[in-house]
Amino acid sequence: MEYRQLGKSGMKVPELCFGAGTFGSTTEFFKAWAETSQEEADRMVGICMDAGLNFFDTADVYSNGSSETALGKALKHHKREDVLISTKATFRFGEGPNDVGSSRYHLVQALEGSLKRLGTDYIDVYHLHAFDATTPVEETLNTLDKFVREGKVRYIACSNFSGWHLMKSLSVSERYGWARYVGHQVYYSLIGRDYEWELMPLALDQGVGALVWSPLGWGRLTGKIRRGQPLPKDSRLQTKVVFESGPRPDDEYVYKVVDALDEVAKETGKTIPQIALNWLLQRPSVSTLVIGARNEEQLKANFGAVGWKLTAEQIAKLDAASDPKLAYPYWHQRQFEERNPKPV
């Protein structure tokens, strides 16, 4: 397993990170992805560690804290210094008016809860799960900086920010000498390339590593979804709450990308998911891919995405098939690549 720098920080993370969202599944949304028992969670964490994948991602809102609890129990079988833990806060966690957002009040409460559920004294990478436009950025970053100075958090990161959200935050951190975001957990896949428009150039310029969530396009790049065939009965997309809460790419666009993946699969002998993941690992600014798995077989299959590289010709084929329609001003900027070169 290759290790990569997490943005402009001194910490290295494995190129694959295990997403523990299926651990302790207690809600309809997460049950649609998988229901992983504690015994299975223990076993999956062990398989990851044996493969050199020691980075585990969760969040306080995943199954109302049950994911953190289950992950914490699974990690008890391993030395704390051997693992890296990522968790998140900001979304609602409770019924009170202050049980949501990135205020000092809520973040202090959220971090203490996460530490307790995970059974640890510190978090390696602490994310804001989303931008809170109702709380001053200075209040949020001052609170996160305090967590770092207290030793409760090693590094801070964000998730699902727009370009100006991230840039304003980095500017405030620089102004006051506070801890800065070194990572950005983002949605990015062969059928979801919006990240490349503005967030990728920003990440390269400012040294913010991408931690990619849902790298298989919200379950559409498993190889099971194909032109002229009904949606598989076991697909998470059969669940209304999952389908409506995620991206909704045009069906024909998805089929076009899958056709290209099929061609590359024949050339490489790899599976469609492995190729889709490998393509992401060769994109600029990407530090790690957050992968999930329903079972041990699926988990081990994902490991087949590393240790090899697509050729330049194969990448070009996938790029062409997945090239998205651009929004303004990006379609205009692309016409003048002499002054606005693509990220490399």
C-alpha positions as CSV (number, residue, x, y, z in Angstrom):
1,M,0.0,0.0,0.0
2,E,1.5,3.3,-1.1
3,Y,1.5,6.2,1.5
4,R,0.9,9.8,0.4
5,Q,1.2,13.2,2.0
6,L,-2.0,14.6,3.3
7,G,-2.0,18.0,1.6
8,K,0.6,20.4,2.9
9,S,1.1,18.6,6.2
10,G,3.7,16.2,7.5
11,M,1.3,13.3,7.9
12,K,1.3,10.4,5.4
13,V,-1.9,8.4,4.8
14,P,-2.4,5.2,2.8
15,E,-3.9,5.6,-0.7
16,L,-7.0,3.7,0.5
17,C,-9.0,4.6,3.6
18,F,-11.7,2.4,5.0
19,G,-15.1,4.1,5.4
20,A,-16.8,2.7,8.5
21,G,-20.3,4.0,7.6
22,T,-21.7,0.5,7.5
23,F,-20.6,-0.3,11.1
24,G,-23.4,-0.3,13.6
25,S,-26.0,0.5,11.0
26,T,-29.2,1.6,12.7
27,T,-30.9,3.9,10.2
28,E,-32.6,3.2,6.8
29,F,-29.9,5.2,4.9
30,F,-27.0,3.2,6.2
31,K,-28.8,-0.2,6.3
32,A,-29.2,0.3,2.5
33,W,-25.4,0.3,2.1
34,A,-24.8,-2.7,4.5
35,E,-25.4,-3.9,8.0
36,T,-22.0,-4.9,9.5
37,S,-22.1,-6.8,12.8
38,Q,-19.4,-6.1,15.4
39,E,-17.8,-9.4,14.7
40,E,-17.6,-8.5,11.0
41,A,-16.3,-5.1,11.8
42,D,-13.5,-6.5,13.9
43,R,-12.6,-8.9,11.1
44,M,-12.6,-6.2,8.4
45,V,-10.4,-3.9,10.4
46,G,-8.0,-6.7,10.9
47,I,-7.9,-7.4,7.1
48,C,-7.3,-3.7,6.4
49,M,-4.4,-3.6,8.9
50,D,-2.8,-6.7,7.4
51,A,-3.0,-5.0,4.0
52,G,-1.3,-1.9,5.2
53,L,-4.5,0.1,5.3
54,N,-4.5,1.7,8.7
55,F,-6.7,4.8,8.1
56,F,-10.4,4.6,9.1
57,D,-13.1,7.2,8.5
58,T,-16.4,7.7,10.3
59,A,-18.6,10.5,11.6
60,D,-20.8,11.3,14.6
61,V,-24.0,11.2,12.5
62,Y,-23.3,7.8,11.0
63,S,-26.2,5.8,12.5
64,N,-26.4,8.3,15.3
65,G,-23.0,7.5,16.8
66,S,-23.2,3.8,16.4
67,S,-20.6,3.7,13.7
68,E,-18.0,5.5,15.9
69,T,-18.8,3.1,18.8
70,A,-18.4,0.0,16.6
71,L,-15.2,1.3,15.0
72,G,-13.8,2.1,18.5
73,K,-14.5,-1.4,19.6
74,A,-12.9,-2.9,16.5
75,L,-9.8,-0.8,17.0
76,K,-9.3,-1.9,20.6
77,H,-7.7,-5.0,19.1
78,H,-4.8,-2.8,17.7
79,K,-2.3,-0.4,19.1
80,R,-3.7,3.1,19.0
81,E,-0.4,4.5,17.6
82,D,-0.7,2.1,14.7
83,V,-4.0,3.4,13.4
84,L,-5.3,6.7,12.0
85,I,-8.8,7.8,12.8
86,S,-10.9,10.3,10.9
87,T,-14.3,11.5,12.1
88,K,-16.6,14.5,11.5
89,A,-19.0,17.0,13.1
90,T,-21.3,19.8,12.0
91,F,-24.6,18.0,11.1
92,R,-27.4,17.8,13.6
93,F,-26.7,15.5,16.6
94,G,-29.6,16.0,19.0
95,E,-32.8,18.0,19.2
96,G,-31.6,21.2,20.8
97,P,-31.0,24.5,18.9
98,N,-27.3,24.3,19.5
99,D,-27.0,20.6,18.6
100,V,-26.0,21.4,15.0
101,G,-23.5,23.5,13.1
102,S,-19.8,24.5,13.6
103,S,-20.2,26.8,16.6
104,R,-17.8,26.6,19.5
105,Y,-20.7,25.2,21.6
106,H,-21.5,22.4,19.2
107,L,-18.0,21.4,18.2
108,V,-16.8,21.1,21.8
109,Q,-19.7,18.9,22.5
110,A,-19.3,16.9,19.3
111,L,-15.6,16.3,19.8
112,E,-16.0,15.1,23.4
113,G,-18.8,12.7,22.3
114,S,-16.7,11.3,19.4
115,L,-13.7,10.7,21.7
116,K,-15.9,8.8,24.1
117,R,-17.6,6.7,21.5
118,L,-14.3,5.9,19.7
119,G,-12.5,5.1,23.0
120,T,-9.5,7.3,22.3
121,D,-7.8,10.5,23.6
122,Y,-7.3,12.1,20.2
123,I,-8.5,12.2,16.6
124,D,-5.9,12.1,13.8
125,V,-8.0,14.0,11.2
126,Y,-11.1,15.9,12.4
127,H,-13.4,17.1,9.7
128,L,-16.2,19.7,9.5
129,H,-18.8,17.6,7.6
130,A,-20.2,20.7,5.9
131,F,-19.9,24.5,5.8
132,D,-21.9,26.4,8.5
133,A,-22.8,29.8,7.0
134,T,-24.5,30.8,10.3
135,T,-21.3,30.7,12.4
136,P,-18.4,33.1,11.9
137,V,-15.5,31.4,10.3
138,E,-13.2,32.9,13.0
139,E,-15.2,31.2,15.7
140,T,-15.1,27.8,14.1
141,L,-11.3,27.9,13.2
142,N,-10.4,29.3,16.6
143,T,-12.2,26.4,18.2
144,L,-10.5,23.8,15.9
145,D,-7.1,25.5,16.6
146,K,-7.7,25.1,20.3
147,F,-8.4,21.3,19.8
148,V,-5.1,21.0,18.0
149,R,-3.2,22.9,20.7
150,E,-4.8,20.7,23.4
151,G,-3.7,17.6,21.6
152,K,-7.2,16.3,21.1
153,V,-6.9,16.7,17.3
154,R,-3.8,16.2,15.2
155,Y,-5.0,17.7,11.9
156,I,-8.1,19.5,10.7
157,A,-10.0,19.0,7.5
158,C,-13.3,19.9,5.9
159,S,-15.8,18.2,3.7
160,N,-18.3,19.4,1.0
161,F,-17.1,23.0,1.0
162,S,-17.4,25.2,-2.1
163,G,-14.3,27.0,-3.4
164,W,-15.0,30.2,-1.5
165,H,-15.8,28.4,1.7
166,L,-12.4,26.7,1.7
167,M,-10.4,29.7,0.5
168,K,-12.0,32.1,3.1
169,S,-11.2,29.5,5.8
170,L,-7.6,29.2,4.7
171,S,-7.2,32.9,4.6
172,V,-8.5,33.3,8.2
173,S,-6.2,30.6,9.5
174,E,-3.2,32.3,7.8
175,R,-4.2,35.7,9.2
176,Y,-4.2,34.5,12.8
177,G,-1.6,31.7,12.6
178,W,-4.2,29.0,13.4
179,A,-4.3,25.4,12.3
180,R,-5.3,25.2,8.7
181,Y,-7.3,22.6,6.7
182,V,-4.9,20.1,5.2
183,G,-7.6,17.9,3.7
184,H,-10.9,18.2,2.0
185,Q,-13.2,15.2,1.8
186,V,-15.0,15.5,-1.5
187,Y,-17.3,13.6,-3.9
188,Y,-15.3,12.7,-7.0
189,S,-15.6,9.8,-9.5
190,L,-15.5,9.0,-13.2
191,I,-19.2,10.1,-13.3
192,G,-18.8,13.0,-10.9
193,R,-15.9,15.3,-12.0
194,D,-17.2,18.6,-10.8
195,Y,-14.4,18.6,-8.2
196,E,-11.9,19.3,-11.0
197,W,-13.4,22.6,-12.0
198,E,-12.4,24.8,-9.0
199,L,-11.7,22.7,-5.9
200,M,-8.8,20.8,-7.5
201,P,-6.9,23.9,-8.7
202,L,-7.5,25.4,-5.3
203,A,-6.2,22.2,-3.6
204,L,-3.0,22.2,-5.6
205,D,-2.4,25.9,-5.1
206,Q,-3.0,25.8,-1.3
207,G,-1.8,22.3,-0.5
208,V,-5.1,20.7,0.5
209,G,-5.2,16.9,-0.1
210,A,-8.4,15.3,-1.4
211,L,-10.0,12.5,0.6
212,V,-12.4,11.1,-2.0
213,W,-15.8,9.8,-0.7
214,S,-18.1,7.6,-2.8
215,P,-15.3,7.0,-5.5
216,L,-17.6,4.5,-7.3
217,G,-20.2,7.2,-8.1
218,W,-22.8,6.5,-5.4
219,G,-22.8,2.8,-6.3
220,R,-23.1,3.2,-10.1
221,L,-19.6,2.0,-11.0
222,T,-19.8,-1.5,-9.5
223,G,-20.2,-3.1,-12.9
224,K,-23.8,-4.2,-12.1
225,I,-25.6,-1.2,-13.6
226,R,-25.8,-1.6,-17.4
227,R,-27.7,-0.3,-20.4
228,G,-30.9,-2.2,-21.1
229,Q,-30.8,-4.1,-17.8
230,P,-33.0,-3.4,-14.7
231,L,-31.4,-2.1,-11.5
232,P,-30.1,-5.0,-9.4
233,K,-32.4,-5.9,-6.5
234,D,-29.6,-5.6,-4.0
235,S,-28.5,-2.1,-5.3
236,R,-28.5,0.6,-2.6
237,L,-30.1,2.8,-5.3
238,Q,-33.3,0.9,-4.8
239,T,-33.7,2.7,-1.5
240,K,-35.6,5.9,-1.9
241,V,-33.6,7.9,0.7
242,V,-30.3,6.8,-0.8
243,F,-31.3,7.6,-4.3
244,E,-32.7,11.0,-3.5
245,S,-29.8,12.1,-1.3
246,G,-27.1,11.5,-3.8
247,P,-26.0,12.7,-7.2
248,R,-28.2,11.9,-10.1
249,P,-26.2,11.6,-13.3
250,D,-27.9,11.1,-16.6
251,D,-28.3,7.3,-17.3
252,E,-26.8,7.5,-20.8
253,Y,-23.8,9.3,-19.4
254,V,-23.2,6.5,-16.9
255,Y,-23.6,3.8,-19.6
256,K,-21.1,5.6,-21.8
257,V,-18.5,5.6,-19.0
258,V,-19.2,1.9,-18.2
259,D,-18.7,1.0,-21.8
260,A,-15.3,2.6,-21.7
261,L,-14.5,0.8,-18.4
262,D,-15.5,-2.4,-20.1
263,E,-12.9,-1.8,-22.8
264,V,-10.2,-1.1,-20.3
265,A,-11.2,-4.1,-18.2
266,K,-10.6,-6.4,-21.2
267,E,-7.2,-4.8,-21.7
268,T,-6.1,-5.0,-18.1
269,G,-7.9,-8.0,-16.7
270,K,-9.1,-5.8,-13.8
271,T,-12.6,-5.3,-12.7
272,I,-14.7,-2.1,-13.3
273,P,-14.5,-0.9,-9.7
274,Q,-10.7,-1.5,-9.6
275,I,-10.2,0.5,-12.8
276,A,-12.5,3.3,-11.6
277,L,-10.5,3.5,-8.3
278,N,-7.1,3.4,-10.1
279,W,-8.1,6.2,-12.4
280,L,-8.8,8.4,-9.3
281,L,-5.5,7.5,-7.7
282,Q,-3.7,9.0,-10.7
283,R,-5.6,12.3,-10.5
284,P,-3.9,15.5,-9.2
285,S,-4.4,16.4,-5.5
286,V,-5.8,13.0,-4.4
287,S,-4.4,11.8,-1.1
288,T,-6.6,8.9,-0.4
289,L,-9.9,7.2,-1.5
290,V,-12.5,6.3,1.2
291,I,-13.7,2.9,0.3
292,G,-16.5,0.9,1.9
293,A,-17.4,-2.7,1.6
294,R,-20.5,-4.9,2.3
295,N,-18.3,-8.0,3.1
296,E,-14.8,-9.3,3.2
297,E,-14.8,-10.4,-0.4
298,Q,-15.7,-6.9,-1.6
299,L,-13.1,-5.3,0.7
300,K,-10.3,-7.6,-0.6
301,A,-11.4,-6.9,-4.2
302,N,-11.0,-3.2,-3.6
303,F,-7.3,-3.8,-2.7
304,G,-6.8,-4.8,-6.3
305,A,-7.1,-1.1,-7.3
306,V,-3.6,-0.5,-6.0
307,G,-0.1,-1.7,-7.0
308,W,-0.5,-1.0,-10.7
309,K,-1.3,1.9,-13.1
310,L,-3.5,2.6,-16.1
311,T,-1.6,3.6,-19.2
312,A,-1.8,7.1,-20.6
313,E,-3.9,5.8,-23.5
314,Q,-6.4,4.0,-21.1
315,I,-6.6,7.2,-19.0
316,A,-7.3,9.2,-22.1
317,K,-10.1,6.8,-23.1
318,L,-11.8,7.1,-19.7
319,D,-11.3,10.9,-19.6
320,A,-13.0,11.2,-23.0
321,A,-15.9,9.0,-22.1
322,S,-16.5,10.9,-18.7
323,D,-15.8,14.4,-19.9
324,P,-18.7,16.4,-18.3
325,K,-20.6,19.4,-19.6
326,L,-19.1,22.5,-17.9
327,A,-20.9,25.2,-16.1
328,Y,-19.9,28.9,-16.5
329,P,-17.2,30.2,-16.1
330,Y,-15.4,26.9,-16.6
331,W,-16.5,26.3,-20.2
332,H,-15.2,29.7,-21.0
333,Q,-11.9,29.2,-19.3
334,R,-11.3,25.9,-21.0
335,Q,-11.1,27.7,-24.3
336,F,-8.0,29.5,-23.1
337,E,-5.8,26.8,-21.7
338,E,-2.7,28.8,-22.5
339,R,-3.6,31.0,-19.5
340,N,-5.7,28.4,-17.6
341,P,-3.9,25.1,-17.9
342,K,-5.5,21.9,-16.6
343,P,-4.2,20.7,-13.2
344,V,-1.3,18.3,-13.4
